[in-house]
Amino acid sequence: MRISVASRPVRAYSLIVPSEIFQASRWTTGNFLFPTRIEVSDKAVVRRKRSWFSVDEISMSIFKIASVHIKTGMMFSDILIESSGGSDPLASHGHSKADARRVKELIENYQADPASRPANPSAE
């Protein structure tokens, strides 16, 4: 993005927000060898599930998320992220309660922050 000020082009830099990665516990079903990872950034939420020879990766734009559902048990939590587009929800199980709460908090904060919204919402 370029901004002209007094006939001199000045490059405007945006703040780079690091993404946070949350890994499911190896003690839960299906996560022993290859634990599921959820990465939350200011642009998207990505769930990565590895297997022996492949990676199943599902991503969803922050601005297309309709709800975040957390189901907590005695030790671990399940996370269900539903989109507003009607596609399959992003689901992951075996995360710590603190991680599940942090995922929800990050998504809600990124959705509420007007600075992180794209300039042209119809371009998504």
Steps between C-alpha positions, in 0.01 A plus 500: 500500500638836403395836643597828337581787731615834353593334167734255675396135500516350845460129558255418779585185690241300682559346837595134460312293754661163577274199488451272799509121470312270737582129511262232627615266775658172395295325771174542306355272233654545155774734618763255632745500207380806311323756721263746339618861482287812474665820378320831562616814322337834429390373156399134543468195722679188372462143633778258406470127559799291392505132418777271376523634145266798481371810672130592525483880514179700537503879506226751566513880472460684831225712344300193389481344848148501643559335837757327718367219718712358783401180677708439811545174685692425816840540335466587132283712273347457155491800267238543226532802270201558270511715188239743377523347152333174596804279439607221734610626842862485605521254792788398724511307826753451777609857568558636847228719648730802501588448132134468403413823682798676339393387150151640559639823645737554206227443243260737676771767535603476133136522389437806721815688390406738215867548403530135399198511265577496129455829313265342245271246673352381172847379390490205742 
